[in-house]
């Protein structure tokens, strides 16, 4: 005999799961995946703290989209203490040689007519490095758009976990899981010391998933 509480839970699940299943079927019908994270497994050995990235650590990224399965590339060039990146959608940005820092300039990025192109002053309030479990960092940015808008924002980053990210070849990359929040977006990076970002997911507070990819390795 099914108890009343269990019956209620079943009804709620059937109603909610039906909506989830319909959404999943719709996405799959468009050839899209609902995956928003890479395949991971527990660490096989302890992961040492990671210092500020070496000069050659942030380099061009060949990736596969976690939402569509299509390949892509982020071309990265480092000059001195600055990295520049060109994305396939036409977005170009620059930031200090730190993947987690807010960008100090960008052009043709996003859908906002006000903020597609801008420059910014970025200040490190609390260093995130060395990366290790429990580490946190704070960045402050004052941005000025090409249209004259001004915005000040604080980005807070935390190292939440350490796992092995499994690549398409079956190889594993021991990585720190770093989450950065600025009140509008949540950016999560699986960062492998000596390699750089091996997976990345970005969600907007209102628009939902904006980016999700895993490096090919």
N, C-alpha and C positions, 0 to 999 in steps of 0.2 A: 504494500500500500504506500502511495506517495504522500508524504506529509504536506500540509498546506503551504509551509514556507518553501519547501522544495518545489512545489508546483508553481508558486509565484515566481521563484527564481528562474524556472524553466520558461515561463511565459515571457518574462522580461528578456531573457537571453534570446528566445526565438525572435522577438520583435527587433531587438537591437542587432542581433547577428544577421538577420535578413537584410537590414540596411547596409551593414558592412559588406556582406556577400555581394549585394547588388553593385555597390561602389567598386569592389574589387573586380567583379566581372566586367564592369564598364571600362575600367582602366586596362584590363587585359585585352579587351576587345579593340582598344586603340593601340595595342602593342606595347603598353607601358607596364612597368613593374611597380609594386607597392613597397619594395625594399628601400629602407632609408638608413641602412647601416651595413658595413662590410661584415664578412664572415670572420668571427674571432674565436679564439680558444684561450684557456688559461695559460699564463706564462710557464714555461718549462724551467726557467732559471730566473734568479733575481735580476732586475733591470737597474743598472747603475744610474745615478743622477746625470742628467744631460746638460752640459754647459751651453752657453750661447752658441748658435750654429757656426760651424766653420765656413770659410768663404765658398767652398764648393758644395755645401750641403743643400742650399736652395737653388735648384737648377730645373731645367725644363721638365715638365711632368706630362707623361703619356698616361692617359687614364681611360676608364670605361665608366659611363654614366650608370649610376645605381637605379635610376628611374626609367631609363629607356634601353640600356644595354649598348648604346652606341659609343664608338671610340671618340676621344677628343684629346686636345693638347693645350697646355698653358705654357707659353714660352717665357722663361724667366732669365733675366740678365742681371748680374750683380756688378755694381761699380762702387768701389769704396764701401761706405756704410749704407748704401741704398740698393734696393732691388726693384726692378721694373718688370711688369708682367703684361703680356698680350694674350687675351682670351679669344676663342674662336667666334664669339658673338660680337667682336669688335671693341669690347671693353679693354681699356688700358689703364693701369694703375701703378703708382709708386709708393713704396713705404720704406721705413728703415729696415735693415737686414734682419728682420724678426718677423716670422710668418704671422704671429699673433697680434702685432701692433696694428692699430688703425691706419688706413692709407693716408698719406700726406698730399696726394693729388690723384685725380682720376678723370677720365674723359669717356664719353659714350657708354656709360655704365648704367644699367637699370632702366626703368620705364618712366621715372619721374622727370618731367620737363624742367623742373626747377633744379634738380640735383644730378642730372646726367654728367655734368662737368663741374669740377670744383677743386679747390686747393685747401690745405688745412695746416694748422700748427698742432703738432702732436708732442705730448710730454709724458714721460714715464714717471708715474707717481710712486709705484711700488714694483720693483723688478720681479718678473715671473721666473727668471732663471736663477739657479739651475732647476730644470724640470725634475720633479720628484713627486711622489704621492703626497697630496695635501698642500703642495705649493700653490701660491696665488699671486696675481699681479694686477696692477691697476694702471690704465692709460687714460689721459684726458686729451680731448681733441676739440679745437674750435675750427669749424669749417666755414668757408665762404664760397658760395656757388657762383657760377658764371653769370647767373641772373641777378646777383646781389643779395641773396638770402644768406643769413648767418645762423649757425646752429652749434651749440656746445653740448658735448656728450661725454659720458664716462663709460669706459669699457672695463669690465671686471672679468678676469680669466682665472680658472681654477683647474688644477690637475685632479681629475676625478678617479682615474683608474689606470691600470697598466695591464695590457693584454697582448696576445699575439694576433696580428691581422694575417689572415690566410689569403695569399695571392692566387691568381688564376692558374699558376704553375704548380700550386701545392706548397710552395715555399711559405715560410712564416716570417713576419717582421715584428719583433718585440717593440711595442709602441706605448707611449703615454696617451691617454685620452684627455684632451684639454677642451674645456667648454668656455666660451667667451660670450658675455651678455652685455648689451648696451642699452637695454630698454626697448629697442625696436626689433633687433634680430638676435637670434641665438646661433652661434657658430660652433660646431663641434669638429675637432681635428684629431685624427689618430696619427701621432707624430713619432716616427722611428728615429732615434738618435743615429746620426751618421748618414741617414737617407733623406729625411725631411718628411713632409706630409705624405702619408700613404692612403688616407681616406679623408673625406671632408663632406660635411652636411651643413647646410645653412637654411634656417627657417625664419620667416618674417612673422611678426606678431599678428598681422592681419591677413597677409596673402598666403601664409603657409609655406610649404617647401619651395625653396628657390633654387637650390643647387644640391647635388649629391653625386659624388664620384669616388672611385677607388683607383689608385695608381696601378699600372700594369707591372707586375714583377713575378 
